[in-house]
Structures are given as structure tokens and as C-alpha cells.
Amino acid sequence: MSSYLQVSFGRENWSNYGLNLAKWTSSSQSRSFCTPLSQKPTENSPPPIDADTKQLISQIEDLNKSVEELSNEKAELLDKYKRSLADSENLRRRMAKQIEDAKLFGIQGFCKDLLEVADILSKATECVPKEEVTDKNPHLKNLYEGLTMTEAELKKVFKRHGLELVNPINEKFNPNLHEALFQQEVAGKEPGTVVVVSKPGYKLHERVVRPALVGVAS
């Protein structure tokens, strides 16, 4: 009986000793081989990304790229649209100006032809001796009065249509309105003053139709 207890007691001690040794060995290995990589993820570390999330991120990036491209295309089209509007407005203004000029200056060629008639009438009235225009010469008087009336009516027509006479006697020479035929010294006249008008000029709505042919003091 006593030997049995001794044997039993010895077995339990060995068992406890073996169990304690195993725990100590396991604890030592855990302390020896434990590294930060084997620890659980901290709260600040990002969660792992699965395949679906990666695909969704890729789709979002593609959509953002498409939105940027469409925005750039929209800005470009808007710029082209504004430029087209500006070009159309400029074209409309040019056409309106051309139409207005055509209305104002469409008779310019016709006026030039009538200027020769006006010059002939003016010369004709100037050539008639004023002392001969009396009741003693009724035919000459009637002819002279007819010429002067015709000339006066023609001047009214010119004025009504914007044609203006340019007779720059004693005015400063203006190369935009006058054409100098000669220069001569004239006492009491400043250089550059128009002293002779060989043929008067005409303007149509401030546009020179014919420059005045003049002589200028030197």
C-alpha cells in the first residue's frame, strides 16, 4: 500500500513537472520570437483593400478623368461659340455699314457726271457780260436768267443729296480737299494760302468727290 502511494506520488510530481516545463518553454518561445509584424493591426493602420474596392476606385478615377475631359471640351466649345458670335456681330456691323454707305454714296458716280454740267453752267453765266443783260437785249436776258435759274436749281439738288461745293479761296491749303496746280508769290498772303481756284471741288457727305484745283501762295 505504501509503495503504491509512493509510486503514485512520484508519477504526479513528474506529470506536474512536465506540464510546468511545457508552459515555460511555450512562454519563452513566445517572448523570444514575437515581433511587431506578428502583432494585431493597430487602430490607425488602413484596412485591407479587396478586389471589388480596387475595381470601384479604378472606375471612379476613370469617371473623374472623363468629367475633366468633358469640362475641357465644354470650355473649348463655349470659347468657339463666343468667337463665332463676335465674328457674326462684326460681320453684321460691316454689312450694315456697307449698306449705309451704299445708300449715301451710291450716287457718287452720277454726281461726278453732273459736276461737269455744273461747271459748264457756271462758265456760261460767267461769260455773259452783266452790262448787256438789259431789256434792250431781251433774248440775252432771257437766256441768262434761264441759265442762272438752272444753275441755282442744280445747286439745290446737290445740297438735297449731300453734295457740297468746296471753294477754298483765301483758305489754308488742305491736301485732303485741294489739289495744288501751281505756287506763286502774292503780296500780303501767307505761304500756303489758296489764292486762285481754277475749278471748285465737291464733297459728298464729307467724302471728297473731286478736289478743288487751286493755286497756292509760296
Disulfide bonds with the S-S distance in Angstrom:
none
